[in-house]
Amino acid sequence: MAVPSYRLLVIDDSKRDTLLLERILRQAEDATFTVTHVETAQAGLEALEREAYDLVLLDYYLPDMDGLAFLNEKQRRGLPTPVIMLTAYGQERLPVAALQAGALDYFRKDQVNSSLLGKAIRQAIEKARLQASAAADAARLRELEALVARLQQQLKELQGSR
């Protein structure tokens, strides 16, 4: 069975943390990861507008904006790529705020290992795909409901003109 391959965008201003993440990802046995790295939130937004990625690994503390502001801006721009937020500092309210802002998962960097991160990435990508599919299905259902309503109206008009 083929091992899945994923394109990741890592947004982190710490070269050391990025190298550690890349090493952790190389250790994953059930997937391969191609990593693109940028150091600022703005560069990350621009990268997401230019290229397709399966997932973003986002550091909370960035030089130009924090992770929550990034998530809000990503949503405002309509960029659908799923995000897992990472931080070196544990804050009590941050995980909830990150999830409410649109991150699909949240980890402290010192808790991450290849098994945990690989599984979280696959789950976040699958969840994002399911959400996109459900949204597309809901839009199609609304279109069909509108079509049925128009056809019912036309039928009533035809029956009324007899």
BELKAPE-V656080 format. One line per field, one symbol per residue. ss: DSSP state (a for helix, b for strand, c for the rest). burial: # if it has 9 or more other ideal C-beta (glycine too) atoms within 8 Angstrom, else .. A space follows every 50 residues. Layout:
ss->???
burial->???
//
This chain:
ss->cccbbbbbbbbcccaaaaaaaaaaaaccccbbbbbbbbccaaaaaaaaaa ccccbbbbbcccccccaaaaaaaaaacccccbbbbbbccccccaaaaaaa ccccbbbbaaaccaaaaaaaaaaaaaaaaaaaaaaaaaaaaaaaaaaaaa aaaaaaaaaacc
burial->.....#######....##.###.##..#..#.#.#######.###.##.. ..##########....#########.#.#.########.....#..###. #########..#.#.###.######.##...#.................. ............
//
